[in-house]
Amino acid sequence: MLLSALRTRFFCGCRSAGKQFQYSNRSPQVRQWLVKRNQSTITVEAGTSSTPAATVPNAATNRIVGRWLLGCSGLVVGAVVLGGVTRLTESGLSMVDWHLVREMKPPQTQEEWEAEFFKYKQFPEFKILNHEMTLPEFKFIFYMEWGHRMWGRLVGLAYILPTIYFWRKGYFTRSVKGKVLGLCGFVFFQGLLGWYMVKSGLEEKQDSYDVPRVSQYRLSAHLGSALLLYTASLWMGLTMLLPAHKMVESKHLMQLRRFAKGTGGLVFLTALSGAFVAGLDAGLVYNSFPKMADKWIPDDLLAFSPTLRNFFENPTTVQFDHRILGISSLAAITGLYLFSRRMVLPRRAKIAISLLATMAYTQVALGISTLLLYVPTPLAATHQSGSVALLTFAIWVLAELRRMPK
């Protein structure tokens, strides 16, 4: 047995030594081919045994996400415009209930329409303002508000569903994940704020025969949150799609950036002040320009006490403030345009600033025309849409002038 084992061990060792001798005598090309073959075999085996890796965010995925965010911002613009038309046609208080799913189907039969109309009759707008309204007239304002609410649900789905898909596909970086979650949360908050605004117009006010309307504070909060959602979505989309320009950092360029930021803030504030004008129907007082009832400063500018109330509750003061903010925005944008002409800027940045200046003068002309013609609905809706267009160009200018990422 011992002899047999030793013989086996001896022959195996000789065979192994022979193979090593043959391998060492092979040419370098053959040895390299064997090494590559072993490496490729290992790679294939590892690839078949492991699961596919998640997508890493790159330029292609950024373009997809950027286009999605621009599409969402466009839907928000539609909601703002439709909300403005709903306000101008006094349709916002026609739906007196709020249900996330049940109200998605409007009344179908005559009995359902009469039941909905009966509910509307129990609230101040019908009792004080529309007590002679017929059912066909009610259907018109109902469909206006219903369309606005359904558009809001469409906006919510446009944010939430793609967020889930892109998240699972790995299209988001860590920073983008936090921002997108914030946008989705803001959409949900915007819906709740809209119903909170409508409730203020359905409340019974004892010993009050004023025209029922929603609170101007809640209206401005609702519009302001929509503009913030739009601004954030547009900014993220533009910065993902448009590469930052390689501009030489200089004192004038830093001044232009600060000037553009201040101008953008002023445009946003002017648009927000328009919500107070709409909430108080302030466009129907002092329908003259540039003076207000032949005076530069009207007598009832500070009629309310305490003085601070005038800036939010006095229609005269609210319209006066909107005028001042509009003229200030026009002056700031004109100054930004003239200052930019003295500098060497990329072509896209020059186009954005030029369009901003053009839209500013168009918007002021629309505002003056709306005032002088006693706020006709088509013109007023165009003026409200113009405020969003002006804000869009302001954000575009900021995106073009942003710093190169380090």
Buried (B, 14 or more C-beta within 10 A) or exposed (E): EEEEEEEEEEEEEEEEEEEEEEEEEEEEEEEEEEEEEEEEEEEEEEEEEEEEEEEEBEEEBBEBBBEBBBEBBBBBBBBBBBBBBBBBBBBBBBBBEBEEEEBEEBBEEEEEBEEBBEEBBEBBBBEBBBEEBEEEEBBEBBEBBBBBBBBBBEBBEBBBEBBEEBBEEEBBBEEBBEBBEEBBEBBEEBBEBBBBBBBBBBEEEEEEEEEBBBBBBBBBBBBBBBBBBBBBBBBBBBBBBBEBBEBEEEEEBEEBBEBBBEBBEBBBBBBBBBBBBBBBBBBEBBBEEEEBEEEEEBEBBBEBEEEEEBBBBBBBBBBBBBBEBBBBBBEBBBEBBEBBEEBEBBEBBBBBBBBBBEBBEBBBEBBBBBBEEEBEBEBBBBBBBBBBBBBBBBBBBBBBBBEEEE
